[in-house]
Amino acid sequence: MTEGAKPKKAAAAKPRKPRVAKAAAAPVQVAGPTIDLEHPKPGQPPAPADAGKTCANCGTPLMGHYCHECGQQGHLHNRLGHLLHEFVEGIAHFDGRLWRTLPLLALRPGRLSRDWIEGKRVRYVAPLHIFLFALFLFFTIPTFVHYKTNNTINVNGAPVIIDAKDREAVMKEQREKIAALNAKHAGETSGPQRFANKAVAFFDKRSGHWDYYQLKIQSLLYKFGFLMAPISMLILWLVLFYKRGYTLYDHATVALYGLGFTALLAAFGQLLPPSVGGLWTFFLMLFIPVHAVRHLKVAYAMRWPGAIATGVVMGLLTLIALGLFIGAVFLIGLLGVPNA
């Protein structure tokens, strides 16, 4: 700075103008009624199925294909063709998991149950869904598939093809013969013999109501199909009480997968004509026990002798339960049929 020169005054800082937040852009007016999500008006169109990058269900920002807050899919179906997909998926989760589940269920059932018990579940269809889907097919297929069959009855040891009217005539003739025989030897028979004759007459009188028995068995069989799941679970729990670390949930998983696979095979057999149905039934009688033993061996990490012994005990207990069921159906049918 030269001598005598006046010092320059520091320039005063200009006050900055406060920034004013820009006003939010006015909503774009679209022709038509305004969409109000909270309070829709009569005639108001629905909101779009996809809410952009937020979950349409809870409004959480999406970080993938599914909402991490409520689990809903980020992309929602909104086409007519998706209804069929959702219907089938709702019955059996008909996607890639079904095609990974069925081969294991048929060829490596123990591996499937073991994976599910160990927590590897997202790749497979749940055991309860397999069981319900198999029962659905088993009881629905006979409604749509009918094969014409000939009714036969044994007359003097020879099978005779008859229809409903002929069957009733034959049964009536047999009843008349029994009544005449009882009347002829009424005074000659002892107490036990008379009781046996009355029992034969009682059963014979009700044996003509075949249609009633068929409906009764079908209705009770449907209920018994659902009861087989808890019965099998309890049988596994009783037989494998020495197995530590397995819960009732694990036993239910093995039981549901096994019963579901059996019901699927039985449902497939209903699609076959009667000429092949007998061979299919014979195949099931041989294949199901082997399949069940292999299922137990891998699912519970057992050796072959233990798996075979467990399978034999389970088979016997299941046959006893089935015999009690058939006896209950027969008894209910006898008591329910009128005397006429």
Secondary structure, DSSP 8 states (H G I E B T S, - for coil): --TT--------------------------SS----SSS--TT-----S--TTB-TTT--B-SSSB-TTT--BSS---STHHHHHHHHHHHH--SHHHHHHHHHHHH-HHHHHHHHHTT--TTS--HHHHHHHHHHHHHHHHHH------EEEEETTEEEEE-HHHHHHHHHHHHHHHHHHHHHTTTT--HHHHHHHHHHHHHHHHTT-HHHHHHHHHHHHHHHHHHHHHHHHHHHHHHTTT-TT--HHHHHHHHHHHHHHHHHHHHHHTTS-HHHHHHHHHHHHHHHHHHHHHHHHHHTT--HHHHHHHHHHHHHHHHHHHHHHHHHHHHHHHHHS---
